[in-house]
Amino acid sequence: MNESSHLDELLASRASSTRRTIDPSTVVIFGASGDLTARKLIPALYHLAVERALPTPYRIIGFARREKTPDSFRSELLEALRKYSRTRTVDESVWNDFAKNIDYCQADISEAAGYGRLKQMIQSASDEKLRNNLLFYLATNPSQFGEIAEHLSQVGLLTKCENGGCLQRLVVEKPFGHDLPSAQQLNAELIRHAHENQIFRIDHYLGKETVQNILTFRFSNGIFENLWTRDSVDHVQITVAEKLGVGSRGGYYEESGAMRDMIQNHVLQVLSLVAMEPPVSLEAEAVRDEKVKLLKSVRPMTPADIARNVVRGQYFAGEIDGETRPAYRSEPKVNPKSNVETFVALKLWIDNWRWSGVPFYVRTGKNLPVSASEVRVQFKPAPNILYGAKSGVRLDPNSLTLRLQPDEGIALRFNGKVPGAATKLQPVRMQFSYDTEFGAYTPEAYERLLLEAIAADATLFIRRDEVETAWAIVDSIRSAWTDKPLTNREFYLAGTWGPTASDDLLGTDGREWKHPTV
């Protein structure tokens, strides 16, 4: 059996396991009175209950400083669920059963006695597994992660487990640090109290069905994997475009910018999945090993490389769909002289055998014409000695587009003959649509990620060396911008595809951006 066939069997085996046996678990949400809990976490857990995907029994405990009773906490969650549920309707019978498993522990995160009360609450469960199989979701400020882990460790709710099969796990939200030193410090704080295999760093992009499907598409379809090399691929474009501006997030964005907010996590995650080598298995560490290898293969940039291969931009006032958009510097909580980037385009090189000489162009930005995320693999053009020579036109190169959102699907673009006596060619598309093939139902990313965390499967979560490698890539670029003001060429009109320098990034190579449409 060859390697491709063996990997196909592994993928099919995993795909056929639609229901896994998951042990009874207690989920403790720190920061339970916050926006993330109301908008994402509780709706995700509720929909898992609707699908009967949660273990039996299970328990959910909210931990927050606001004074409220368990009943008032449940009432607030129900109100939020009616507002934020992806179905917009709540099944009362499912909710009633779901709510019976929800409790509330009122305490400040810095209050040691509160963790003692939490322990008593957990230990009151009649089921032994509910007392021991614990998932702690830290929906708090990252500066509090280390403190929470320390308190949990002190009261015996978190035990560092060296040999796998850990019963206590930590889920931590992004941003995981704001640069490499802060990420390393945060990792060091957590590692004092928990082993790496107990730490689940979440990036909601990895919970998207279309992102997960990248590996399935690549490694279960031999016809495409054989083309996925420098021999066939001319270049790759990755676009994560946002139609909205920063809005009320101006204060946060002043600290992050597009490089920290999108490139360091979402975009580099997609890049690693698109370009990584086949893993030896679908076990978590095998997949994450290959992602790290890929990120470590990204060629470091010198200051001269950054000047040539990196474009930053910031939007000024414009109009989108008839709506006036203010300039970034006029947004609330933004410095009127800010040089923070709201757009970034990069040309990256991956120095390994598969991708040597193939440029990867990536871009992300705010206030762009559409909100869309896609990967376009542009294949090398066919020789122009037959149809191109006959028709006197340049043949359109073949391409494969993986649309991650919206209108999720995959499109293959190739040339076809227009009916008629003349030999006229026209690019056509062969398209797969998730909506058409599987129906409109697509689970929210947090549903999948929470279920994987409860099942202690770390495949869709980010490992320590992975996050630190990503920060090293981003920091080397950002350091070149220190105290460097934006130039006129780096501003772009809201509602356009970024500054003209972004077009030049590809134009100097004889290429052009392919803009997503919705």
C-alpha positions as CSV (number, residue, x, y, z in Angstrom):
1,M,0.0,0.0,0.0
2,N,1.5,3.4,-1.0
3,E,1.6,6.4,1.3
4,S,-1.2,8.2,-0.4
5,S,-3.6,5.2,0.0
6,H,-2.6,4.8,3.6
7,L,-3.4,8.5,4.3
8,D,-6.7,8.1,2.5
9,E,-7.6,5.3,4.8
10,L,-6.7,7.3,7.9
11,L,-8.8,10.2,6.7
12,A,-11.8,8.0,5.8
13,S,-11.5,6.3,9.2
14,R,-11.5,9.6,11.0
15,A,-14.3,11.0,8.9
16,S,-16.5,8.0,9.5
17,S,-16.3,8.6,13.3
18,T,-19.3,11.0,13.5
19,R,-19.9,10.2,17.1
20,R,-17.0,9.8,19.6
21,T,-17.3,8.5,23.1
22,I,-16.6,11.5,25.3
23,D,-16.3,11.1,29.0
24,P,-18.6,13.2,31.3
25,S,-17.0,16.6,31.9
26,T,-17.3,19.8,33.8
27,V,-16.7,23.0,31.9
28,V,-15.8,26.0,34.0
29,I,-16.0,29.4,32.1
30,F,-13.9,32.2,33.7
31,G,-15.2,35.6,32.7
32,A,-18.7,34.1,32.4
33,S,-20.5,37.5,32.6
34,G,-18.6,38.7,29.5
35,D,-19.5,39.2,25.9
36,L,-17.7,36.1,24.6
37,T,-19.7,33.8,26.9
38,A,-23.1,35.3,25.9
39,R,-22.4,35.6,22.1
40,K,-20.3,32.5,21.4
41,L,-19.7,30.0,24.2
42,I,-23.2,29.3,25.6
43,P,-24.8,29.3,22.1
44,A,-22.2,26.8,21.0
45,L,-22.7,24.6,24.0
46,Y,-26.5,24.8,23.6
47,H,-26.3,23.8,19.9
48,L,-24.0,20.8,20.9
49,A,-26.8,19.9,23.3
50,V,-29.4,20.1,20.5
51,E,-27.2,17.8,18.4
52,R,-26.8,15.5,21.4
53,A,-23.0,15.8,21.0
54,L,-22.2,16.6,24.7
55,P,-21.3,13.8,27.0
56,T,-23.7,12.4,29.5
57,P,-23.6,13.8,32.1
58,Y,-22.0,17.2,31.7
59,R,-21.9,20.3,33.8
60,I,-21.2,24.0,33.0
61,I,-20.1,26.4,35.8
62,G,-19.8,30.2,35.2
63,F,-17.1,32.0,37.3
64,A,-17.3,35.8,37.4
65,R,-17.2,38.6,39.9
66,R,-20.7,40.0,39.3
67,E,-23.2,39.1,42.0
68,K,-26.0,37.0,40.7
69,T,-27.8,33.8,41.6
70,P,-27.6,30.6,39.4
71,D,-31.2,31.3,38.4
72,S,-30.5,34.9,37.3
73,F,-27.4,33.7,35.5
74,R,-29.4,31.1,33.5
75,S,-32.1,33.8,32.7
76,E,-29.4,36.1,31.3
77,L,-28.0,33.3,29.2
78,L,-31.4,32.4,27.8
79,E,-32.0,36.0,26.8
80,A,-28.6,36.1,25.1
81,L,-29.2,32.8,23.4
82,R,-32.4,34.1,21.9
83,K,-30.4,37.0,20.5
84,Y,-27.2,35.3,19.3
85,S,-28.2,31.7,18.5
86,R,-27.5,30.9,14.8
87,T,-31.0,29.4,14.5
88,R,-32.6,32.5,16.2
89,T,-35.1,30.2,17.9
90,V,-34.6,28.3,21.1
91,D,-36.2,24.9,21.8
92,E,-37.7,25.3,25.2
93,S,-37.5,21.6,26.1
94,V,-33.8,21.4,25.1
95,W,-33.0,24.6,27.0
96,N,-34.7,23.4,30.1
97,D,-32.6,20.2,30.1
98,F,-29.5,22.2,29.2
99,A,-30.1,24.9,31.9
100,K,-30.3,22.2,34.7
101,N,-26.6,21.6,34.1
102,I,-25.6,25.3,34.5
103,D,-24.4,26.7,37.8
104,Y,-22.7,29.9,38.9
105,C,-19.8,30.7,41.2
106,Q,-19.5,34.4,42.2
107,A,-15.9,35.5,42.9
108,D,-13.2,37.8,41.7
109,I,-10.4,36.2,39.7
110,S,-7.8,37.4,42.2
111,E,-9.8,36.1,45.2
112,A,-8.2,32.9,46.5
113,A,-11.3,32.0,48.6
114,G,-13.4,32.0,45.4
115,Y,-11.4,29.0,44.0
116,G,-12.1,27.2,47.2
117,R,-15.8,27.7,46.6
118,L,-15.4,26.6,43.0
119,K,-13.7,23.4,44.2
120,Q,-16.5,22.7,46.6
121,M,-19.1,23.2,43.8
122,I,-17.2,20.8,41.5
123,Q,-16.7,18.2,44.2
124,S,-20.4,18.2,45.0
125,A,-21.1,16.3,41.8
126,S,-22.2,12.7,42.3
127,D,-20.4,11.4,39.2
128,E,-16.7,10.9,39.8
129,K,-15.8,11.9,36.2
130,L,-17.6,15.2,36.7
131,R,-15.4,15.9,39.7
132,N,-12.1,15.0,37.9
133,N,-12.5,15.6,34.1
134,L,-12.3,19.4,34.1
135,L,-12.1,21.9,31.2
136,F,-11.3,25.5,32.3
137,Y,-12.2,28.0,29.6
138,L,-10.3,31.3,30.2
139,A,-12.6,33.9,28.5
140,T,-10.7,36.7,30.3
141,N,-7.9,39.2,29.6
142,P,-4.7,37.3,28.7
143,S,-2.9,39.1,31.6
144,Q,-5.1,37.0,33.9
145,F,-4.3,33.6,32.4
146,G,-1.3,32.9,34.7
147,E,-3.1,34.1,37.8
148,I,-6.1,31.8,37.2
149,A,-3.8,28.8,36.5
150,E,-1.9,29.5,39.7
151,H,-5.0,29.6,41.8
152,L,-6.4,26.5,40.2
153,S,-3.2,24.7,40.9
154,Q,-3.1,25.9,44.6
155,V,-6.5,24.4,45.4
156,G,-5.8,21.2,43.5
157,L,-8.1,21.7,40.6
158,L,-5.2,21.8,38.1
159,T,-2.5,19.2,38.3
160,K,0.5,19.3,35.9
161,C,0.3,16.1,33.8
162,E,3.5,15.0,32.1
163,N,2.4,11.7,30.4
164,G,-0.7,12.4,28.5
165,G,-4.3,11.4,29.3
166,C,-4.7,14.6,31.3
167,L,-8.0,15.1,33.0
168,Q,-7.7,18.9,33.6
169,R,-7.3,21.2,30.6
170,L,-7.0,25.0,30.0
171,V,-8.5,26.7,26.9
172,V,-7.1,30.2,26.4
173,E,-8.3,32.8,24.0
174,K,-6.3,35.1,21.7
175,P,-4.5,37.4,21.6
176,F,-1.8,35.1,23.0
177,G,0.7,37.8,23.7
178,H,1.4,41.0,21.6
179,D,4.9,40.0,20.4
180,L,7.3,37.1,20.8
181,P,8.7,38.0,24.3
182,S,5.2,38.5,25.7
183,A,4.0,35.2,24.2
184,Q,7.0,33.4,25.6
185,Q,6.4,34.9,29.0
186,L,2.7,33.9,28.9
187,N,3.7,30.4,27.9
188,A,6.2,30.2,30.8
189,E,3.5,31.3,33.3
190,L,1.1,28.6,32.1
191,I,3.7,25.8,31.8
192,R,4.5,26.3,35.5
193,H,1.1,24.8,36.4
194,A,0.1,22.8,33.3
195,H,1.9,20.6,30.8
196,E,1.8,21.7,27.1
197,N,-0.6,18.9,26.3
198,Q,-3.1,20.5,28.8
199,I,-3.1,23.9,27.1
200,F,-5.5,24.5,24.2
201,R,-4.8,27.8,22.5
202,I,-7.9,28.7,20.5
203,D,-8.1,30.3,17.1
204,H,-11.7,30.3,15.9
205,Y,-10.5,30.2,12.3
206,L,-9.4,26.6,12.7
207,G,-13.0,25.7,13.7
208,K,-14.4,26.7,10.4
209,E,-15.5,23.8,8.3
210,T,-13.9,25.2,5.2
211,V,-10.5,25.6,6.9
212,Q,-10.7,22.1,8.2
213,N,-11.5,20.9,4.7
214,I,-8.2,22.2,3.3
215,L,-6.4,19.1,4.6
216,T,-9.2,16.7,3.5
217,F,-9.2,18.3,0.0
218,R,-5.4,18.1,-0.3
219,F,-4.7,14.6,1.2
220,S,-7.7,12.6,0.1
221,N,-7.7,13.6,-3.6
222,G,-4.6,12.3,-5.3
223,I,-5.2,14.3,-8.5
224,F,-4.7,17.6,-6.7
225,E,-1.9,16.6,-4.3
226,N,0.3,15.6,-7.2
227,L,-0.1,19.2,-8.6
228,W,0.6,20.8,-5.2
229,T,4.3,21.6,-5.9
230,R,6.7,24.0,-7.4
231,D,6.5,22.0,-10.7
232,S,2.9,23.0,-11.3
233,V,2.1,26.1,-9.1
234,D,3.1,29.5,-10.3
235,H,2.1,31.3,-7.1
236,V,-0.5,31.3,-4.3
237,Q,-2.7,34.2,-3.1
238,I,-4.4,34.2,0.3
239,T,-6.9,37.0,0.9
240,V,-8.8,37.7,4.2
241,A,-10.8,40.8,3.4
242,E,-13.1,42.7,5.8
243,K,-15.8,45.1,4.6
244,L,-16.1,46.7,8.1
245,G,-13.8,49.3,9.6
246,V,-12.5,49.1,13.1
247,G,-15.7,50.7,14.5
248,S,-15.8,50.6,18.3
249,R,-12.6,48.5,18.4
250,G,-10.3,51.5,17.8
251,G,-8.6,51.2,21.2
252,Y,-7.8,47.6,20.7
253,Y,-6.7,48.1,17.1
254,E,-4.3,50.9,18.1
255,E,-2.4,48.2,20.0
256,S,-2.7,45.4,17.4
257,G,-2.9,46.6,13.9
258,A,-3.6,44.2,11.0
259,M,-0.3,42.3,11.5
260,R,-1.0,41.3,15.0
261,D,-4.8,41.0,14.6
262,M,-4.9,38.9,11.5
263,I,-1.6,37.9,10.0
264,Q,0.0,36.4,13.1
265,N,-2.9,34.0,13.7
266,H,-5.6,33.5,11.1
267,V,-3.6,34.1,7.9
268,L,-0.5,32.2,9.0
269,Q,-2.8,29.3,10.1
270,V,-4.4,29.1,6.7
271,L,-0.9,29.4,5.0
272,S,0.4,26.5,7.1
273,L,-2.6,24.2,6.2
274,V,-2.3,25.1,2.5
275,A,1.4,24.5,2.2
276,M,2.3,21.9,4.9
277,E,3.6,18.4,4.1
278,P,1.3,15.3,4.6
279,P,1.3,14.3,8.3
280,V,2.2,10.7,9.2
281,S,-1.2,10.4,10.8
282,L,-4.2,12.5,11.8
283,E,-3.2,12.5,15.5
284,A,-2.9,16.0,16.9
285,E,0.9,16.1,17.3
286,A,1.5,14.7,13.8
287,V,-0.6,17.5,12.2
288,R,0.8,20.2,14.4
289,D,4.4,19.0,13.8
290,E,3.9,19.6,10.1
291,K,2.4,23.1,10.6
292,V,5.3,24.1,12.7
293,K,7.8,22.8,10.1
294,L,6.1,24.9,7.5
295,L,6.1,28.1,9.5
296,K,9.8,27.5,10.3
297,S,10.4,27.2,6.5
298,V,9.1,30.8,5.9
299,R,12.2,32.7,4.7
300,P,13.3,35.4,7.2
301,M,13.3,38.9,5.8
302,T,16.1,41.4,5.9
303,P,15.2,45.2,6.1
304,A,15.8,45.3,2.3
305,D,13.4,42.3,1.8
306,I,10.7,44.1,4.0
307,A,11.0,47.2,1.9
308,R,10.4,45.2,-1.3
309,N,8.0,42.5,-0.2
310,V,5.8,44.1,2.5
311,V,3.1,46.7,2.0
312,R,1.2,48.3,4.8
313,G,-1.7,50.7,4.5
314,Q,-4.3,52.7,6.3
315,Y,-7.8,53.7,5.1
316,F,-9.0,57.2,4.8
317,A,-12.6,58.4,4.4
318,G,-14.6,56.8,1.6
319,E,-17.9,55.2,0.7
320,I,-19.1,51.5,0.7
321,D,-22.5,50.6,-0.7
322,G,-23.7,54.2,-0.3
323,E,-22.5,54.4,3.3
324,T,-19.9,57.0,4.2
325,R,-16.9,55.5,6.1
326,P,-14.7,57.7,8.3
327,A,-10.9,57.7,8.0
328,Y,-9.2,55.4,10.5
329,R,-7.6,58.4,12.2
330,S,-11.2,59.7,12.8
331,E,-12.5,56.5,14.4
332,P,-13.3,56.5,18.2
333,K,-10.3,55.9,20.5
334,V,-7.8,56.2,17.6
335,N,-4.8,58.6,17.7
336,P,-5.5,61.3,15.1
337,K,-1.8,60.9,14.0
338,S,-1.8,57.1,14.2
339,N,0.5,55.1,11.9
340,V,-1.2,51.8,12.7
341,E,-1.8,49.6,9.7
342,T,-5.3,48.6,8.7
343,F,-4.0,46.7,5.6
344,V,-1.1,44.4,5.0
345,A,0.1,42.6,1.9
346,L,3.2,40.3,2.0
347,K,5.2,38.3,-0.4
348,L,6.5,35.2,1.4
349,W,8.9,32.5,0.3
350,I,8.9,29.0,1.7
351,D,12.3,27.5,1.7
352,N,11.6,23.8,1.4
353,W,11.7,21.2,-1.4
354,R,8.0,21.4,-2.3
355,W,7.7,25.2,-2.6
356,S,11.2,26.5,-3.5
357,G,10.8,29.5,-5.9
358,V,7.0,29.8,-5.5
359,P,5.8,33.1,-4.0
360,F,2.9,33.2,-1.6
361,Y,1.1,36.5,-1.6
362,V,-1.1,37.2,1.4
363,R,-3.2,40.2,2.3
364,T,-5.7,41.4,4.8
365,G,-7.4,44.7,5.5
366,K,-10.3,46.6,6.8
367,N,-12.9,48.7,4.8
368,L,-12.3,46.7,1.7
369,P,-15.1,46.2,-1.0
370,V,-16.3,42.8,0.3
371,S,-15.9,40.5,3.3
372,A,-14.4,37.3,2.0
373,S,-11.6,34.8,2.7
374,E,-10.1,32.6,0.0
375,V,-7.0,30.8,-1.2
376,R,-6.2,30.9,-4.9
377,V,-3.7,28.5,-6.2
378,Q,-2.5,29.8,-9.6
379,F,-1.0,27.1,-11.8
380,K,1.7,27.7,-14.4
381,P,0.4,28.6,-17.8
382,A,0.2,26.1,-20.7
383,P,2.7,26.5,-23.5
384,N,1.4,29.1,-26.0
385,I,2.4,27.1,-29.1
386,L,-1.0,25.7,-29.9
387,Y,-4.2,27.5,-29.0
388,G,-2.5,30.6,-27.9
389,A,-0.6,30.8,-31.2
390,K,-3.7,30.1,-33.2
391,S,-6.0,32.6,-31.6
392,G,-3.4,35.2,-31.0
393,V,-4.4,35.6,-27.3
394,R,-2.6,34.8,-24.1
395,L,-4.3,31.7,-22.5
396,D,-5.7,32.2,-19.1
397,P,-3.7,30.1,-16.6
398,N,-5.7,27.4,-14.6
399,S,-6.5,28.2,-11.0
400,L,-8.1,26.5,-8.0
401,T,-9.9,28.7,-5.5
402,L,-10.8,27.5,-2.0
403,R,-13.5,29.9,-0.7
404,L,-13.4,29.9,3.1
405,Q,-16.2,32.4,3.6
406,P,-18.8,33.4,2.5
407,D,-20.3,31.3,-0.4
408,E,-18.1,28.5,0.9
409,G,-16.8,26.1,-1.8
410,I,-14.1,25.2,-4.2
411,A,-13.8,26.4,-7.9
412,L,-11.5,25.1,-10.6
413,R,-10.9,27.5,-13.5
414,F,-9.9,26.2,-16.9
415,N,-10.2,27.1,-20.6
416,G,-13.0,25.9,-22.8
417,K,-14.0,26.3,-26.4
418,V,-16.8,28.7,-27.1
419,P,-19.4,27.0,-29.4
420,G,-19.1,28.0,-33.0
421,A,-17.0,27.7,-36.1
422,A,-14.2,29.9,-34.8
423,T,-11.7,28.6,-32.4
424,K,-12.4,30.9,-29.5
425,L,-11.4,30.1,-25.9
426,Q,-13.0,31.3,-22.7
427,P,-12.2,30.6,-19.1
428,V,-15.0,28.5,-17.4
429,R,-15.5,27.3,-13.8
430,M,-16.2,23.9,-12.3
431,Q,-17.6,24.6,-8.9
432,F,-18.4,22.8,-5.7
433,S,-20.7,24.6,-3.2
434,Y,-21.1,23.6,0.4
435,D,-24.6,25.0,0.5
436,T,-25.7,23.1,-2.6
437,E,-24.1,19.8,-1.7
438,F,-24.6,19.7,2.1
439,G,-27.4,22.2,2.8
440,A,-27.3,25.5,4.6
441,Y,-26.3,24.0,8.0
442,T,-22.8,24.8,9.0
443,P,-21.8,24.6,12.6
444,E,-20.3,27.6,14.3
445,A,-16.5,27.4,14.8
446,Y,-16.9,27.5,18.5
447,E,-19.1,24.4,18.5
448,R,-16.4,22.3,16.9
449,L,-13.6,23.7,19.0
450,L,-15.5,23.3,22.3
451,L,-16.3,19.7,21.5
452,E,-12.7,19.0,20.5
453,A,-11.5,20.5,23.8
454,I,-14.0,18.5,25.9
455,A,-12.8,15.4,24.0
456,A,-9.1,16.4,24.7
457,D,-8.3,16.5,21.0
458,A,-5.7,19.2,20.4
459,T,-5.6,18.9,16.6
460,L,-7.4,22.2,16.0
461,F,-5.5,24.1,18.6
462,I,-2.2,26.0,18.5
463,R,0.9,24.6,20.1
464,R,3.5,26.6,21.9
465,D,6.2,26.4,19.3
466,E,3.6,27.2,16.6
467,V,2.5,30.5,18.2
468,E,6.0,31.5,19.0
469,T,7.2,30.8,15.4
470,A,4.3,32.9,14.1
471,W,5.2,35.8,16.4
472,A,8.9,35.6,15.2
473,I,7.7,36.1,11.6
474,V,5.5,39.0,12.5
475,D,7.9,40.7,14.9
476,S,10.7,40.8,12.3
477,I,8.5,42.8,10.0
478,R,6.9,45.1,12.5
479,S,10.3,46.1,13.9
480,A,11.0,47.7,10.5
481,W,8.0,50.0,11.0
482,T,9.1,51.4,14.4
483,D,8.8,55.2,14.4
484,K,8.3,55.1,10.6
485,P,5.4,57.3,9.5
486,L,3.1,56.3,6.7
487,T,3.7,57.7,3.3
488,N,1.0,59.0,0.9
489,R,1.3,55.8,-1.1
490,E,0.3,53.8,1.9
491,F,-3.1,55.3,2.4
492,Y,-6.1,53.9,0.6
493,L,-9.7,55.0,0.0
494,A,-12.2,53.0,2.1
495,G,-14.1,50.7,-0.3
496,T,-11.0,50.0,-2.5
497,W,-8.6,47.0,-2.4
498,G,-5.8,48.8,-0.5
499,P,-3.0,51.1,-1.4
500,T,-1.5,51.2,-5.0
501,A,1.7,49.7,-3.5
502,S,-0.2,46.5,-3.0
503,D,-0.8,46.2,-6.7
504,D,2.8,47.0,-7.4
505,L,3.8,44.1,-5.1
506,L,2.5,41.7,-7.7
507,G,2.8,44.0,-10.7
508,T,6.6,44.0,-10.5
509,D,6.5,40.2,-10.9
510,G,4.1,40.4,-13.9
511,R,1.2,39.2,-11.8
512,E,-2.0,40.7,-10.4
513,W,-4.4,40.2,-7.5
514,K,-7.5,38.2,-8.1
515,H,-10.2,40.0,-6.0
516,P,-12.9,37.9,-4.4
517,T,-16.5,38.5,-5.4
518,V,-19.6,37.8,-3.4
